[in-house]
Amino acid sequence: MYIATANFCSSLQAEVLGEQVAETFEINRVSVDSRTLLNDPTTLFFALVGQNHNGHAYIQELIELGVRYFVISQPDRVKIQAGVTYFVVGDTLKALQQAAAWHRKQFDIPVVGITGSRGKTVVKEWLNYLLNTEYTIIKSPKSYNSQTGVPLSVFGMAERHTLGLFEVGISTVNEMQNLEPIVQPTLGILTSITGEHQEGFASEYQKIKEKMALFAHTSLILGEKRTDILEAIPPTATYVSWSLTDTDANLYGKVTGNVLELCYNKETFFVVELPFTDEWSIKNSMTCIVAMLVLSYDIPIIQKRIKKLYAVELRLQVKRGINNCSIIDDAYSSDFQSLSIALDFLEKHRSNKNKTVILSDIFHSGLEPKALYQQVNNLLKNYGISKVICIGEEIARYTKDLPGMRFFFSTDEFLQKIALDDFVDETILVKGARGFRFDKIVSLLEEKTHETILEVNLTALRHNLNFYRARLKPATKTMVMVKAFGYGNGSVDIAKLLEHEKVNYLGVAFADEGIALRKAGIKTNIIVMNPEISAFSAMIAYDLEPEIYSMRELRAFLQVVREKNGYQYPIHIKVETGMHRHGFLTSELEELIGVLKSTNGVEVKSIFSHLSSSDMEVYRDFTLGQIELFKQNSTYIKEQLGIQPLLHILNTSGIYNFAAYQMDMVRLGIGLYGIGNDQEEMKGLRNVSTLKTRIMQVKEIEEAESVGYGRRFRAEQPTKIATVPIGYADGIHRVWGSNGGYVLIQHQKAPITGSICMDMLMVDVSAINCKEGDEVIIFGEDLPTTVLAEAIHTIPYEILTSVSQRVKRIFFEE
Ligand SMILES: *Cc1c(COP(=O)(O)O)cnc(C)c1O
């Protein structure tokens, strides 16, 4: 797009520093992410300033990548360079929003604004599917609905588009007013309002009011008929309502099985067949039907298309593949905007050097195929994809033949011709339009294991990291503990995320854990907490830094360093302050200092200690005593050696309860994985891990029949029993079965019956309408590890780290 400089500056109230620009300048993309590989000379970069992140820090790096245009708010942090233009504004986020609003004004097309508590993304994706034959649609990619996501989505609007579909989410009051001018919806859609995400609002009514602010200048709004909603509608707007309970709504829907009878003025209007029967999907389809009616679609078309709606899977999932590959499963979306998001994701999560993309035809982009695939080619080249597999008639015809490209006309042809050995040590992005059935490719390339999985939500993990970082001063460094396989969750994928989030250190327990991270390409500093003398040599080879806790260990390490002609190898001194696990006693400091003074083989990078009871209010004084002793002893070592190492003592609950003692660094552990030590702290955290499986078999037993080894369960009445393929060998503590243990099926409790077996357990599902193949939650959001832990007298740490390695880990981002 071409930007008229004067208009741009005046709408942003920006002052220009550095290279003056001509009357207009051309940019192809707006970016706020310094890490995407797309940043180039046609990027306009907004240096956002957040709690833990400052875009200004990356400007130099970006200039080296060729970026020429920056919107900044902290000119002091920037070294002005020739050939680079800096637009200086007061607040870069505001400027991003103003610029998007200004961009929006250039287009006079219908724009649908979608907000609500639940179903925004589904409704947006469905409408895209339902309407794309008639319109060239620009829509928010994935769920880009935040204060930055909305403007970035709107920047995608171009001449060729004839309809906009944008979703908008808010978490508290006064946010919507920033977003309304960016979207300027001509049609408003309010999806279901629920009690979820209520924290930022005083009442549900206030939440509705705030969401409604998106439609302050919209003349037509549609949504559910509810008294509180009707009260909140802006007076100038017409509201078209639907309901599944109130026959007075403009459109009343009566559900019988999968048939939806639509009534207008209490008379049957028409009937549609639905491809599902659950409440939320039915509500979302009501919304879509009303939208199609409002857009004057004919009934037969509505009936035909609604019947083909599908479950929306927007998460990008990382799965373990065959031959040491990993697979990024994005098998159900093929729009052009989400391609670069998926490529960024690939870059972020690749665990192998070689990047492979399997891509189908891209539909409904509004671009001529030639221009479209030219852009696709450029993207793939920018991201350094080494192998590209194109599947589809169009992509095969129009994509230029880059090295490493292969072409197939259909998924079936690919499946027939490909050999599994063609994929070794690669990270493979599988991305295709729904009709291509790329799920078949994913099934082929996926490592085959049983159906029990531990799902790890990386978005929640990042949220938790930021929750703790927000409690720290900006200069305080973070070390994150990924010991014990990332507290059971999987260390490599988590370490990748943490590296991307620029944490300063990773902590592992043993050298081999650190070596595994290095082999996977992790470059962040790694401290080994329990280094064994036999592993010193390997640690040096892999740049792993030892915790030094005793004279014996120090001497042995110095010996290995000398053999390797090492110089100032980084070490971390642990001092004992009350935990009595490892560390130098006060009485040993003299000797320690003596040895350190006499060598230049090692350099003390940090001095630290570990709190034994930072989660226990009753031991507050004890903890303060530990901190005091640590201060004295670390100061003494510093002074004697004349050094300035980092000092650190706080673990997760230390950060939460003793933030004043954060010193130079903190060591975050369990909190990252979503577990805090009280209700209040838990409220700010998100659940990260979900252990789930599927029902293998359901059977009815008679009164007095028994279940399992030793007949420990006897039915008191006819009982429906489901067998679930997970047992104590997967890490489910056997005692959980006899301590009120249960699992969740259809959100309901199913009590464990009889003894848990090695690979299976049985549950009573008499009260649950379920069938074989249904999902079973062992722990997760609605059944937290804290509940299991309490029932069997242990701690969540043990529950998490017990999940056996045979359980497949799946990582996803929302
Ligand atoms: C495990 C560990 C931590 C992290 O503890 P959490 O309670 O999980 O936050 C911090 N420091 C050391 C030395 C550890 O071993």
The ligand as a Tripos MOL2 file, in Angstrom:
@<TRIPOS>MOLECULE
LIG
   15    15     1     0     0
SMALL
NO_CHARGES

@<TRIPOS>ATOM
      1 C1         13.1490  -26.4100   41.3590 C.3       1 LIG1
      2 C2         13.8630  -25.2440   41.8240 C.ar      1 LIG1
      3 C3         13.2980  -23.9610   41.7320 C.ar      1 LIG1
      4 C4         11.8920  -23.7120   41.2890 C.3       1 LIG1
      5 O1         11.0000  -24.0020   42.3490 O.3       1 LIG1
      6 P1          9.4170  -23.7940   42.1990 P.3       1 LIG1
      7 O2          8.8850  -23.9970   43.5510 O.co2     1 LIG1
      8 O3          8.9490  -24.8430   41.2560 O.co2     1 LIG1
      9 O4          9.2200  -22.4430   41.6660 O.co2     1 LIG1
     10 C5         14.1000  -22.8990   42.0650 C.ar      1 LIG1
     11 N1         15.3680  -23.0710   42.4930 N.ar      1 LIG1
     12 C6         15.9280  -24.2860   42.6190 C.ar      1 LIG1
     13 C7         17.3140  -24.3930   43.1160 C.3       1 LIG1
     14 C8         15.2010  -25.4230   42.3010 C.ar      1 LIG1
     15 O5         15.7500  -26.6290   42.4400 O.3       1 LIG1
@<TRIPOS>BOND
     1     1     2 1
     2     2     3 ar
     3     2    14 ar
     4     3     4 1
     5     3    10 ar
     6     4     5 1
     7     5     6 1
     8     6     7 2
     9     6     8 1
    10     6     9 1
    11    10    11 ar
    12    11    12 ar
    13    12    13 1
    14    12    14 ar
    15    14    15 1
@<TRIPOS>SUBSTRUCTURE
     1 LIG1         1 GROUP 0 **** ****
